[in-house]
Amino acid sequence: MDDGPRQRGSSGSSTATNSKQPESSGVALKKEIGLLSACGIIVGNIIGSGIFVSPKGVLENASSVGLALIIWISTGVITAIGALCYAELGVTIPKSGGDYSYVKDIFGGLAGFLRLWIALLVIYPTNQAVISLTFSNYVLQPLFPTCFATESGLRLLAAVCLLLLTWVNCFSVRWATRVQDIFTAGKLLALGLIIIMGIVQICKGNYYWLEPAHAFEPFQDYDVGRIALAFLQGSFAYGGWNFLNYVTEELIDPYRNLPRAIFISIPLVTFVYVFANVAYITAMSPTELLASNAVAVTFGEKLLGVMSWIMPISVALSTFGGINGSLFTSSRMFFAGAREGHLPRLLAMIHVNRFTPIPALLFTCISTLLMLCTSDMYTLINYVGFINYLFYGVTVAGQIVLRIRQPDLSRPIKVSLVWPVIYLLFWAFLLVFSLYSQPMVCCIGLAIMLTGVPVYYLGVYWENKPKKFTHFVGMATF
């Protein structure tokens, strides 16, 4: 293995003038991701288990079928707007690392490090652990039809899944993208089956809850707070739309394929989400849907009969692809952070033959395995969810700041500033509501993020460290 190109992170605000593709000083990431695989990364990371398991969260808080469908469409549009903003940033600052790289280059080293810190400490390990447990739960469900699988069995299978996919990602970028393509196609086929069954139901006349007179008939009083929560839950379902920006350096012709992949993938996911929800409501009443803990499984039991086992297997395959996509993209963020001097340089190393960031992948895997051993991962996700979405807003705000600071900077894609303003207004509303409704949870999340400040000043900003300190760090990471 050898080091990829690296530069030291600065504590001050750096400009995007020097943020073009890093020049290779040895072994670098290989460009192997084409348009199809790029679409697979976006679609595969967005569509996890949520649309199969828990679309009821949006319906429950929207209070009517019609408003729930409007929220699914609206959050898809907002996601598309955010993706447009990220597309401009991605081709203006064509570096792997996604929003970490953009925040660091625009707002300085400390802001970028805090984004990296919260992702490294909590966000990716917990998310990957939860997705892995969901995978093992649905794989084992057909084997234990009358009882629950043991907790140790679930965690063991989740660990095996993580280790297998980490090996695939270490072995070959091409293998990893092929796995992503295959499982993305599989989950789209499963959702396509759900949509087709919904169309059949409509043709049979089972569309009572889709008629305007009934669609907007509330089963509980409308409430602004609950509607805001429905928007927040809908937005969570679209999470992962920005993951392609983490692997920009591995894209073939990123100036062309990054925006194309976004323009193809986000409308496709929005279409699938909306019509899957339409299909669910043709087979189940709102009461039945809200009572189900796994909507797609209940849907399959009602319409597929003896073939209902297809649905839990579809959820398992969907989550398997989601784990692969998350491992692939999150390791690139840690690789980018190490290259900038924000993490130990070991994580910036690339295998000389396979061109994969093996240390970063192993680090991602080990941190997730450690999280599997804890019982508080769901609590941690609640604490840092607010911070994760706060950084989406900070990144899009950076697009406006960069326009003001460097109006003449080359931008292969240049969107109207109306779009980032709309996006920021939407997220300001949701974040203020989150802070108002769950102030303690949000404050704990902020506190977890701020633990990165002393780490940054001791590990990154402090340049004239004692030799014993640097020797200890070197011994700990090599």
C-alpha positions as CSV (number, residue, x, y, z in Angstrom):
1,M,0.0,0.0,0.0
2,D,1.1,3.6,-0.5
3,D,-0.2,7.0,0.5
4,G,-2.6,8.8,-1.6
5,P,-2.1,12.5,-2.3
6,R,-2.3,14.4,1.0
7,Q,-2.3,18.0,2.2
8,R,-2.5,19.4,5.7
9,G,-5.8,20.7,6.9
10,S,-5.8,24.4,7.7
11,S,-7.6,26.0,10.6
12,G,-8.6,29.0,8.6
13,S,-11.0,29.3,5.7
14,S,-9.5,28.0,2.5
15,T,-10.6,28.9,-0.9
16,A,-11.8,26.6,-3.6
17,T,-9.3,27.9,-6.1
18,N,-6.9,25.2,-4.9
19,S,-9.6,22.6,-4.5
20,K,-9.4,21.0,-7.9
21,Q,-8.7,17.4,-8.3
22,P,-5.8,16.5,-6.1
23,E,-2.6,15.9,-8.0
24,S,-1.5,12.3,-7.7
25,S,1.9,11.9,-6.0
26,G,2.1,8.1,-6.2
27,V,-0.8,5.7,-6.0
28,A,-4.3,7.3,-6.3
29,L,-7.9,6.1,-6.4
30,K,-8.7,4.6,-9.8
31,K,-11.6,6.0,-11.9
32,E,-13.8,2.9,-12.3
33,I,-17.3,4.2,-11.5
34,G,-19.4,4.8,-14.6
35,L,-22.9,6.3,-14.9
36,L,-24.8,3.1,-14.2
37,S,-22.8,2.4,-11.1
38,A,-23.1,6.0,-10.0
39,C,-26.9,5.7,-10.2
40,G,-26.6,2.4,-8.3
41,I,-24.7,4.2,-5.5
42,I,-27.3,6.9,-5.1
43,V,-30.4,4.7,-5.5
44,G,-28.9,1.9,-3.4
45,N,-28.0,4.2,-0.5
46,I,-31.4,6.0,-0.5
47,I,-33.6,2.9,-0.7
48,G,-32.8,0.9,2.4
49,S,-35.3,-0.9,4.6
50,G,-37.4,2.2,5.3
51,I,-39.8,2.1,2.4
52,F,-40.5,-1.6,3.0
53,V,-40.8,-1.4,6.8
54,S,-41.9,2.0,8.1
55,P,-43.7,4.4,5.7
56,K,-46.3,4.5,8.4
57,G,-44.3,7.3,10.2
58,V,-45.2,9.8,7.6
59,L,-48.8,8.7,7.4
60,E,-49.2,8.8,11.2
61,N,-48.0,12.4,11.5
62,A,-49.6,13.6,8.3
63,S,-53.0,12.5,9.6
64,S,-54.4,11.7,6.2
65,V,-53.5,9.6,3.1
66,G,-53.6,12.6,0.7
67,L,-51.3,14.8,2.8
68,A,-48.9,11.9,3.3
69,L,-48.6,11.5,-0.4
70,I,-48.0,15.2,-0.9
71,I,-45.3,15.1,1.8
72,W,-43.6,12.2,0.0
73,I,-43.6,14.2,-3.3
74,S,-42.5,17.4,-1.6
75,T,-39.6,15.8,0.3
76,G,-38.5,14.3,-3.0
77,V,-38.5,17.7,-4.6
78,I,-36.6,19.2,-1.7
79,T,-34.1,16.3,-2.0
80,A,-33.7,17.1,-5.7
81,I,-33.0,20.7,-4.9
82,G,-30.3,19.8,-2.3
83,A,-28.8,17.3,-4.9
84,L,-28.7,20.2,-7.5
85,C,-26.7,22.3,-5.0
86,Y,-24.4,19.4,-4.2
87,A,-23.9,18.8,-8.0
88,E,-22.6,22.3,-8.4
89,L,-20.2,21.9,-5.4
90,G,-19.2,18.5,-6.6
91,V,-17.9,19.7,-10.0
92,T,-16.5,23.0,-8.5
93,I,-14.6,21.1,-5.8
94,P,-14.1,17.7,-7.4
95,K,-12.6,15.9,-4.4
96,S,-13.7,12.7,-2.6
97,G,-15.2,13.2,0.9
98,G,-18.4,14.9,0.0
99,D,-19.7,17.6,2.4
100,Y,-16.7,17.1,4.6
101,S,-14.4,18.3,1.8
102,Y,-16.8,21.2,0.8
103,V,-17.2,22.5,4.4
104,K,-13.4,22.3,5.0
105,D,-12.5,24.2,1.9
106,I,-15.2,26.9,2.3
107,F,-15.4,27.4,6.1
108,G,-11.9,26.1,7.2
109,G,-10.3,23.1,8.9
110,L,-12.2,23.2,12.2
111,A,-15.7,23.1,10.6
112,G,-14.6,20.3,8.3
113,F,-13.1,18.4,11.1
114,L,-16.3,18.6,13.2
115,R,-18.2,17.2,10.3
116,L,-15.7,14.4,10.0
117,W,-15.6,13.8,13.8
118,I,-19.4,13.3,14.2
119,A,-19.5,11.0,11.1
120,L,-16.5,9.0,12.4
121,L,-17.6,8.8,16.0
122,V,-21.3,8.1,15.7
123,I,-23.2,8.5,12.4
124,Y,-21.7,5.9,10.1
125,P,-20.9,3.2,12.7
126,T,-24.4,3.4,14.2
127,N,-26.2,3.6,10.8
128,Q,-24.3,0.6,9.4
129,A,-24.8,-1.4,12.6
130,V,-28.6,-0.7,12.5
131,I,-28.8,-1.6,8.8
132,S,-26.8,-4.8,9.4
133,L,-29.1,-5.8,12.3
134,T,-32.1,-5.2,10.0
135,F,-30.6,-7.4,7.4
136,S,-30.0,-10.3,9.8
137,N,-33.5,-9.9,11.3
138,Y,-35.2,-10.3,7.9
139,V,-32.9,-13.1,6.8
140,L,-33.7,-15.1,10.0
141,Q,-37.4,-14.2,10.0
142,P,-38.5,-17.0,7.6
143,L,-36.4,-19.5,9.7
144,F,-38.2,-18.4,12.9
145,P,-41.8,-17.9,11.9
146,T,-43.3,-18.4,15.3
147,C,-40.7,-16.7,17.5
148,F,-37.9,-14.1,17.5
149,A,-34.3,-14.9,16.7
150,T,-31.9,-14.6,19.6
151,E,-30.1,-11.3,20.0
152,S,-26.7,-12.9,19.8
153,G,-27.7,-14.7,16.5
154,L,-28.8,-11.4,15.0
155,R,-25.5,-9.7,15.9
156,L,-23.4,-12.6,14.7
157,L,-25.0,-12.7,11.3
158,A,-24.8,-8.9,11.1
159,A,-21.0,-9.1,11.8
160,V,-20.6,-11.8,9.2
161,C,-22.4,-9.6,6.6
162,L,-20.1,-6.6,7.5
163,L,-17.0,-8.7,7.2
164,L,-18.0,-10.2,3.9
165,L,-18.8,-6.8,2.3
166,T,-15.6,-5.3,3.7
167,W,-13.6,-8.0,2.0
168,V,-15.4,-7.4,-1.3
169,N,-14.7,-3.6,-1.0
170,C,-11.1,-4.2,-0.1
171,F,-10.6,-6.7,-3.0
172,S,-11.9,-4.6,-5.9
173,V,-13.8,-1.4,-6.6
174,R,-15.3,-3.1,-9.6
175,W,-16.6,-5.9,-7.5
176,A,-18.0,-3.5,-4.9
177,T,-19.9,-1.5,-7.6
178,R,-21.1,-4.7,-9.2
179,V,-22.6,-5.8,-5.9
180,Q,-24.2,-2.4,-5.6
181,D,-25.6,-2.6,-9.1
182,I,-27.1,-6.1,-8.6
183,F,-28.7,-5.4,-5.3
184,T,-30.0,-2.0,-6.4
185,A,-31.6,-3.7,-9.4
186,G,-33.0,-6.3,-6.9
187,K,-34.6,-3.8,-4.6
188,L,-36.1,-1.9,-7.6
189,L,-37.6,-5.2,-8.9
190,A,-39.1,-5.8,-5.5
191,L,-40.6,-2.3,-5.3
192,G,-41.7,-2.7,-9.0
193,L,-43.6,-5.9,-7.9
194,I,-45.3,-3.9,-5.1
195,I,-46.2,-1.1,-7.6
196,I,-47.6,-3.6,-10.1
197,M,-49.7,-5.3,-7.4
198,G,-51.0,-1.8,-6.5
199,I,-52.0,-1.1,-10.1
200,V,-53.8,-4.4,-10.2
201,Q,-55.6,-3.5,-7.0
202,I,-56.7,-0.1,-8.6
203,C,-57.9,-1.9,-11.7
204,K,-60.0,-4.1,-9.5
205,G,-61.6,-0.9,-8.0
206,N,-59.7,-1.0,-4.7
207,Y,-58.9,2.7,-4.5
208,Y,-61.3,4.0,-1.8
209,W,-58.5,5.8,0.1
210,L,-57.2,7.4,-3.1
211,E,-60.4,9.2,-4.0
212,P,-60.1,12.9,-3.1
213,A,-63.2,12.8,-0.9
214,H,-61.5,10.2,1.3
215,A,-57.8,10.8,0.8
216,F,-57.9,14.1,2.8
217,E,-60.3,12.8,5.4
218,P,-58.2,13.1,8.6
219,F,-58.2,10.2,11.0
220,Q,-56.9,12.6,13.7
221,D,-56.8,16.4,13.9
222,Y,-54.2,18.1,11.7
223,D,-51.4,19.6,13.7
224,V,-48.5,21.8,12.4
225,G,-46.0,20.1,14.7
226,R,-46.9,16.6,13.6
227,I,-46.9,17.7,9.9
228,A,-43.3,19.1,10.4
229,L,-42.4,15.8,12.0
230,A,-43.8,14.0,8.9
231,F,-41.6,16.1,6.6
232,L,-38.6,15.3,8.8
233,Q,-39.4,11.5,8.6
234,G,-39.9,11.8,4.9
235,S,-36.6,13.5,4.5
236,F,-34.9,10.7,6.6
237,A,-36.2,8.2,4.0
238,Y,-34.3,10.0,1.3
239,G,-31.1,10.0,3.3
240,G,-28.1,8.9,1.2
241,W,-28.8,11.2,-1.8
242,N,-25.4,12.9,-1.3
243,F,-23.3,9.8,-1.1
244,L,-22.0,9.9,-4.7
245,N,-20.2,13.1,-3.8
246,Y,-18.0,11.1,-1.4
247,V,-16.4,9.2,-4.4
248,T,-16.0,12.0,-6.9
249,E,-12.4,11.1,-7.6
250,E,-13.4,7.6,-8.7
251,L,-16.1,8.7,-11.1
252,I,-15.4,8.4,-14.8
253,D,-15.8,12.0,-16.2
254,P,-17.3,13.4,-13.0
255,Y,-18.2,16.8,-14.6
256,R,-20.7,14.9,-16.8
257,N,-21.6,11.8,-14.8
258,L,-22.1,13.3,-11.3
259,P,-25.0,15.6,-12.4
260,R,-26.4,13.0,-14.8
261,A,-26.5,10.4,-12.0
262,I,-28.3,12.8,-9.7
263,F,-30.8,13.9,-12.4
264,I,-31.7,10.2,-13.1
265,S,-31.6,8.8,-9.5
266,I,-33.6,11.3,-7.4
267,P,-36.7,11.4,-9.7
268,L,-36.6,7.6,-10.0
269,V,-36.5,7.2,-6.2
270,T,-39.3,9.8,-5.7
271,F,-41.4,8.0,-8.3
272,V,-40.8,4.6,-6.6
273,Y,-41.5,6.0,-3.1
274,V,-44.8,7.7,-4.0
275,F,-46.2,4.8,-6.0
276,A,-45.1,2.2,-3.4
277,N,-47.1,4.1,-0.9
278,V,-50.1,4.3,-3.3
279,A,-49.8,0.5,-3.6
280,Y,-49.8,0.0,0.1
281,I,-52.9,2.0,0.6
282,T,-54.8,0.0,-2.1
283,A,-54.4,-3.2,0.0
284,M,-54.6,-1.7,3.5
285,S,-56.6,0.9,5.3
286,P,-54.8,3.6,7.2
287,T,-55.6,1.8,10.4
288,E,-54.1,-1.5,9.2
289,L,-51.0,0.3,7.8
290,L,-50.4,2.1,11.1
291,A,-50.8,-1.1,13.1
292,S,-48.1,-2.9,11.0
293,N,-44.5,-3.0,12.1
294,A,-43.4,-4.1,8.6
295,V,-45.7,-2.7,6.0
296,A,-44.3,-4.5,3.0
297,V,-44.5,-7.9,4.8
298,T,-48.1,-7.2,5.8
299,F,-48.8,-6.1,2.2
300,G,-47.3,-9.4,0.9
301,E,-49.3,-11.5,3.4
302,K,-52.5,-9.9,2.1
303,L,-51.8,-10.2,-1.6
304,L,-49.2,-12.9,-2.2
305,G,-50.4,-15.8,-0.1
306,V,-47.9,-18.6,0.0
307,M,-45.4,-16.4,-1.8
308,S,-45.4,-13.8,1.0
309,W,-41.9,-14.9,1.9
310,I,-40.7,-12.8,-1.0
311,M,-41.2,-9.6,1.0
312,P,-38.9,-10.3,4.0
313,I,-36.2,-11.6,1.6
314,S,-36.6,-8.4,-0.5
315,V,-36.1,-6.3,2.6
316,A,-33.0,-8.3,3.5
317,L,-31.5,-7.9,0.0
318,S,-32.3,-4.2,0.1
319,T,-30.4,-3.7,3.3
320,F,-27.5,-5.9,2.1
321,G,-27.0,-3.5,-0.8
322,G,-27.4,-0.5,1.6
323,I,-24.6,-1.8,3.8
324,N,-22.3,-2.2,0.8
325,G,-23.0,1.3,-0.4
326,S,-22.5,2.8,3.0
327,L,-19.2,1.0,3.5
328,F,-18.0,2.1,0.1
329,T,-18.8,5.8,0.5
330,S,-18.1,6.3,4.2
331,S,-14.6,4.8,3.8
332,R,-13.9,7.5,1.2
333,M,-14.8,10.2,3.7
334,F,-12.3,8.9,6.2
335,F,-9.7,8.4,3.4
336,A,-10.2,12.1,2.4
337,G,-9.9,13.2,6.0
338,A,-6.6,11.4,6.5
339,R,-5.3,12.8,3.3
340,E,-6.0,16.3,4.6
341,G,-4.2,15.6,7.8
342,H,-7.4,15.4,9.9
343,L,-7.0,11.6,10.7
344,P,-3.9,9.4,11.0
345,R,-2.1,9.1,7.7
346,L,-2.5,5.3,7.7
347,L,-6.1,5.8,6.6
348,A,-4.9,7.7,3.5
349,M,-3.1,4.7,2.2
350,I,-4.2,2.8,-1.0
351,H,-3.3,-0.7,-2.1
352,V,-0.8,-0.5,-4.8
353,N,-2.4,-3.1,-7.0
354,R,-6.1,-3.0,-6.1
355,F,-6.4,0.8,-5.8
356,T,-8.7,0.5,-2.8
357,P,-8.4,2.4,0.5
358,I,-8.0,-0.8,2.6
359,P,-7.1,0.8,5.9
360,A,-10.0,3.2,5.7
361,L,-12.4,0.3,4.9
362,L,-11.0,-1.8,7.8
363,F,-11.4,1.2,10.1
364,T,-15.0,1.6,9.0
365,C,-15.7,-2.1,9.5
366,I,-14.1,-2.3,13.0
367,S,-15.9,0.8,14.3
368,T,-19.2,-0.7,13.1
369,L,-18.4,-4.0,14.7
370,L,-17.7,-2.2,18.0
371,M,-21.0,-0.4,17.7
372,L,-22.8,-3.8,17.3
373,C,-21.5,-4.7,20.7
374,T,-23.3,-1.8,22.4
375,S,-27.0,-1.5,23.3
376,D,-27.3,2.3,22.9
377,M,-26.8,2.7,19.2
378,Y,-30.4,3.8,18.6
379,T,-30.1,6.5,21.3
380,L,-26.9,7.7,19.7
381,I,-28.6,8.0,16.3
382,N,-31.4,10.2,17.9
383,Y,-28.7,12.4,19.4
384,V,-26.7,13.1,16.3
385,G,-29.5,13.0,13.6
386,F,-30.0,16.7,14.2
387,I,-26.3,17.4,13.7
388,N,-26.2,15.4,10.5
389,Y,-29.0,17.4,8.9
390,L,-27.5,20.6,10.3
391,F,-24.4,20.0,8.2
392,Y,-26.5,19.5,5.1
393,G,-27.7,23.1,5.6
394,V,-24.1,24.3,6.4
395,T,-22.9,22.7,3.1
396,V,-25.6,24.3,1.0
397,A,-24.9,27.7,2.7
398,G,-21.3,27.2,1.7
399,Q,-22.4,27.2,-1.9
400,I,-23.8,30.7,-1.4
401,V,-20.6,31.8,0.5
402,L,-18.4,30.5,-2.3
403,R,-20.5,32.4,-4.9
404,I,-19.9,35.6,-3.0
405,R,-16.2,35.1,-2.3
406,Q,-15.2,33.8,-5.7
407,P,-17.9,34.8,-8.3
408,D,-15.5,34.1,-11.2
409,L,-14.5,30.6,-10.2
410,S,-15.1,28.0,-12.9
411,R,-18.4,26.2,-12.3
412,P,-19.2,23.5,-14.9
413,I,-22.7,23.5,-13.3
414,K,-24.1,26.7,-12.0
415,V,-27.6,26.6,-10.5
416,S,-29.8,29.7,-9.6
417,L,-29.3,30.9,-6.1
418,V,-33.0,30.6,-5.6
419,W,-32.6,26.8,-5.1
420,P,-30.1,26.9,-2.2
421,V,-32.2,29.6,-0.6
422,I,-35.4,27.5,-0.9
423,Y,-33.5,24.5,0.5
424,L,-32.1,26.5,3.5
425,L,-35.5,27.9,4.3
426,F,-37.0,24.4,4.4
427,W,-34.2,23.0,6.6
428,A,-34.3,26.0,8.9
429,F,-38.0,25.3,9.5
430,L,-37.3,21.6,10.3
431,L,-34.2,22.2,12.4
432,V,-35.9,24.9,14.5
433,F,-38.9,22.6,15.0
434,S,-36.5,19.8,16.0
435,L,-34.8,22.1,18.5
436,Y,-38.1,23.3,19.9
437,S,-39.7,19.8,20.2
438,Q,-36.6,17.9,21.4
439,P,-34.2,20.5,22.9
440,M,-32.3,18.1,25.2
441,V,-31.7,15.6,22.4
442,C,-30.4,18.3,20.1
443,C,-28.2,19.8,22.8
444,I,-26.6,16.4,23.6
445,G,-26.0,16.0,19.9
446,L,-24.2,19.4,19.8
447,A,-22.2,18.5,22.8
448,I,-21.0,15.2,21.2
449,M,-20.0,17.2,18.1
450,L,-18.1,19.8,20.2
451,T,-16.0,17.1,21.8
452,G,-14.1,17.3,18.5
453,V,-12.9,20.8,19.2
454,P,-10.0,19.9,21.6
455,V,-9.2,16.9,19.5
456,Y,-8.8,19.2,16.5
457,Y,-6.6,21.7,18.3
458,L,-4.4,19.0,19.8
459,G,-4.2,16.7,16.8
460,V,-4.4,19.0,13.8
461,Y,-3.9,22.7,14.6
462,W,-1.0,22.2,17.0
463,E,1.9,21.8,14.5
464,N,5.0,21.9,16.8
465,K,4.1,18.8,18.8
466,P,6.7,17.0,21.0
467,K,8.5,14.2,19.3
468,K,7.2,11.7,21.9
469,F,3.6,12.7,21.0
470,T,4.1,12.2,17.2
471,H,6.0,9.0,17.9
472,F,3.1,7.6,20.0
473,V,0.6,8.5,17.3
474,G,2.8,6.8,14.7
475,M,3.1,3.7,16.8
476,A,-0.6,3.6,17.4
477,T,-1.5,3.7,13.7
478,F,1.2,1.6,12.0
